[in-house]
Amino acid sequence: MLAMFHKTLHAISIFALGVVAAAALHSQPQMVAHVLDIKGEWRLDGSSSPLKSGQGLTAGARIRSASGHAGDAITIVRDDDMSRLRVACDGSANDPCRNPIAIADSTSGQSSTFSQVKGMMQAALSVLLNKPPAISSHYAMTLSRGADSMRELEAVAALDPLQGVVPPPPPQDMPAGSYTFSIARAGESSSSSEKKVVLTSEGTWRPVSIDAPGLYEVTIRNGDEESVADLMLLVVSPAQYSAERDEFEALRNAADSWTGPNAKSDEHLLLRAFLVSESRP
């Protein structure tokens, strides 16, 4: 009887500990947003470590600019509806960086469609924490193009063992003709290969030879050897193509509603981070 009593007491203790642990877990602040892009030094209240691109943010967090230099900026994306907030320091009397950014709790009523996009977005943003070479090239290209007509493009394509890869449609104002594709594995520009590719009068590319699935960075030059587009291309097998394309387009459509300064650059950054995340084993 005494042994049975001890067993019962032990079971009750384990159950009580489980309840306490579950309650503690439930009471922890929930991750409700992520840092997409950041320029300058920004910190959470109570932390001495600077925030990073890709870092998660909990409800109730408060963010401040640690330097307040004109041009410093931070872009935050909400997990619940993928809305985008960009705050940029301008050095004026009404500089928005004078006030902390408060991260509100999540809203309710997510659709099942957005729940799928949310998971893809979070996976993509986690890539930014280590900023792989393929992401760094996005910044280099964005900063260097200036007023030139350099386009930044992202796409998913299927690898046909016999035909090769048909690149995605180019911008509508790109004239037909012969172009040079400089193709390299993402983050490995030193090992690029060059191929001549024809853009037809119908606005479609002739197939280009690519040996294997993977993530590629492609610089497209026109007949005058001017760089006109920078393409990140995820090449997958025909069996994977439909699902991969649908996920990519769902994320693109969600980000395409962003407006305001740097909206397109932020969209390109998110899409490239997604392609990097999808290319990893």
Secondary structure by P-SEA (a helix, b strand, c coil): caaaaaaaaaaaaaaaaaaaaaaaaaacccccccccccccccccccccccccccccccccbbbbccccccccbbbbbbcccbbbbbbbbcccccccccbbbbbbcccccccaaaaaaaaaaaaaaaaaccccaaaaaaaaaaaaaccccbbbbbbbbbbccccccccccccccccccbbbbbccccccccbbbbbbbbbcccccccbbbbccbbbbbbbbbccccccccccbbbbbcccccaaaaaaaaaaaaaaccccccaaaaaaaaaaaaaaaaaacc
